[in-house]
Amino acid sequence: MRSIRVFLVTSIVALLMLFNFVAALQGYQSSMREADTLFDNQMLDLARLVTNLDVSPDTSTALRLGSDLAYQIWQDGELLANSSNAPAERLHEFVPGFDYANFNGYRWRTLARYDTARSRWVFIAERTDLRFVLAENVVLQSILPLLLGIPLVGLLVWMFVTRGLAPLKRLSSELRDKPANDFSAIPTRESRVELEQVLSSINGFVSRLEAAMEREKRFSADAAHELRTPISALKIQLHNLAETVDARSPAYLELNDGIERMQHLIEQLLSLYRSSPEQFAAHSMPLDLSALVQDVMARLYPVFERKRQAISLEGGGGDELIVLGDRFALETLLSNLLTNASRYTPSEGQVVVALARSTDRISLTVEDSGKGIAEEDHLRIFERFTRLANEQEADAPGCGLGLTIVGHVARLHGAQVNVTQSRFASGARFEVTFPIGLQNSDQHKQRGESQ
């Protein structure tokens, strides 16, 4: 994941380094030119001084120079005088001006100057490496503060960019902390000019999202409520019709199955609406999961009895299995898991419900001896209106919303649903794991009583 702050800081520091490098390069070249001019002028001054030396045979006067300088005095092709480090050969052509020469293992800058008054040639030589070192020292002393200042500049740029991006970070925090059912507009006060358009777009999107969800909820609720009445009338008419026609005829049974399927779909749509985040927040309270499971199993026992299926409950007897949640939503989750297990388990099959508790989790497991679910379908079964190929052989109506509601309710409670192979030769195992978030049971009981 790329960071805007890192990108900005890296880009700015890189540009500063590039600018400093170009400036340093230009400064180095300019300094070297200035240094060459300065040293050449010094060589000219030295040549004038050497010209005035008395080189007569009866004079012992000699000019002593450092190891980085050398001189020669020529007249009529004869070497009259020279420094101790100068070679016997001439340092320069008998042509006025500057040049370069190599001797004593070094590169030398040479100067030839002709003294017309004395008819002499004066050759001056200076080691180029020493003048380069001196020039580089001067340049480095001017560049070093810039190089040492880059980390400080980078730190300051980081601080300024962080401060500049603070409104964006606050906006991110506001969006992250916003409750799922809060569709109010984000205030634009104290926001930067650059963020006003972003805030306007976000608020517009949230407003459209709220309207779309409101339309969906209203449609689901209205459709479920409005369709209950004609479904009830159809069932009454179907009951009356059973007195005049054969209730065991294929046409009658098919009609009855269609009405049952339609009623089941309506009830599931209504359940999906009621288990919304708003409903969950309003009805959440501490609940004994063990007692809740026993109540739902008792209510659905006729369903298993009709198919002569064995259903049993394991665990949960001695442990306090308290979860914080909505009673209706959890009943819907349990009901869907149990009816789903019964629907796809053959007659005289087995369904086992198990409860267990660990240090920070409470698990509810429902497993059956049915045909099972292929591993590649473990995630797809929680999608809306998804029915697998083997569900066509089921002997009970289904609409493809039961497991969608299970997953939805589990997410509302912070729980996870895992699908694996059951303990039987075939069949599916659904495990719902709830977090234990109750630190003070008495406090939560008071909350539940107040609701």
Number of C-alpha atoms within 10 A of each C-alpha: 3 6 8 12 17 13 11 15 22 15 12 17 19 14 12 16 15 12 12 17 15 12 13 20 14 12 17 19 14 13 17 19 13 13 18 17 12 12 16 17 12 12 22 18 12 16 24 15 12 20 21 10 13 14 15 10 7 7 8 9 10 13 14 11 12 10 12 15 19 22 26 26 25 18 15 9 11 11 15 15 21 23 18 14 15 20 14 10 9 18 25 23 14 15 12 14 14 18 15 15 15 13 13 9 6 13 16 23 24 25 24 25 21 21 15 8 7 10 11 19 26 27 30 26 26 24 20 18 14 13 17 14 11 14 19 16 12 15 19 16 10 14 19 11 10 17 15 10 12 16 12 11 16 17 14 13 18 19 14 14 17 18 12 13 15 12 15 17 13 12 19 12 11 12 12 10 9 13 11 10 12 10 16 11 14 15 12 16 7 8 14 13 9 9 14 15 12 14 17 15 12 15 18 13 14 17 15 13 13 16 13 12 12 12 12 13 18 13 14 20 19 13 14 20 15 12 15 16 10 12 16 13 11 14 15 12 11 16 13 11 13 13 9 8 10 12 15 10 9 10 11 16 13 12 12 17 15 13 18 17 16 18 20 17 19 22 16 23 22 18 21 22 20 17 22 17 17 14 15 19 14 11 16 19 22 22 19 16 23 22 14 15 21 13 13 16 21 10 11 15 15 12 15 23 13 10 15 14 19 16 18 12 17 11 13 20 12 7 11 13 21 19 21 21 23 22 18 16 26 21 17 21 23 20 19 19 22 24 18 17 26 27 20 22 26 18 16 14 18 21 25 19 22 17 22 18 18 9 7 11 15 21 20 21 21 23 28 30 24 22 15 22 19 13 11 8 11 13 11 14 20 20 15 14 14 16 16 13 7 11 16 11 8 13 13 15 18 21 16 19 22 29 20 21 25 22 19 19 25 20 14 16 20 14 19 15 18 13 21 16 18 21 13 15 11 16 22 25 24 19 21 21 22 23 18 18 13 14 8 8 12 11 11 16 14 12 13 15 9 8 10
